[in-house]
Amino acid sequence: MYAGVPIIAFDNEFNRTTTNGMAMFFSNIKELQAHLHNIDTQNQNTIGKSLKEYAVNNYSWENVAHKLTELISIHNVDKLKD
């Protein structure tokens, strides 16, 4: 995603979540072939730009560290209640 290129990913919940549904998904070889055959340069640039923007805003080390700190903090508060 940081490379700014489109992603073609197997269709599952993890891939849909981590790409915010912006990748091109396939469930079988025919769908994969169709994505590879039909993608055009303009579409590549648009999808790639959107994916990169999403990655920069959601998957930076600073952002991930902040989310982990919040998660640990919540866990510790819950632990104190027990």
N, C-alpha and C positions, 0 to 999 in steps of 0.2 A: 504494500500500500504506500509506503514511503517513497517508492520509486516512481510513483505517479503513472503507473500503467494499469490497464484493466486487469481484473482478476477473474479467472474462470475457475469455479470451485464446485466440488461435489455438493449436492444439495442436502444439507443437514442443519440442524438447529445451531450448532456451534458456528459454522461458516456464515450462516445468515446473521447471527448476532454480532460476530466480530467484524463483519463488513458492513453492518447496519443495512443489510439487504441490498447493497449497491453493486455486488459482484454479479457475474452472469453464472447461473447455476445449472448444473446438469445432473441427471439421475441415471443416464445410460449413455452408451457410446454414440448413438445417433444424435442426441442432444448436444454432446460435446463437439461432434463434428460440425453440427449446424452453427454453433457459436464460433468455431474456428473459421468456418467458411464465410460467414455473414458479417463479421465485424469490419467496420470501415475506419479510416483514419480519423475522421471527425468524431465519431462515436468513441474511439479509443481515447482521444484527448480529453473529451468531456468526462468520461467515466474515470479515467486515471486522475484527473484533477480533483474530482469529488472524493475519491478514495484517499488521496494524499491529504486533502484538507481534513477529512474525518480522522485519519491516523494522527496527524499533527495535534489536533484538538483533543484526542481521547487516549492516545497511547504513548505520550511522551513519558520519560522517566519521572519527571516532576509530577505529572498527573497520576501515574500509577502509584508512586510513593504516597501521594496524598490519600488516594483511595484505600491503600493498605493501612495507613495510619488510622484512618477513620474506622476501618473494620476492626483493627486491634483494639482501639479505644472502646468501641461498642461492646466487643467481647469482654473486655476487662470490667466494664460497668456491669454487664449482665452477671459476671462471675461474682462481683461484690454483693449483688442482691441475694445470691444463694446462701 
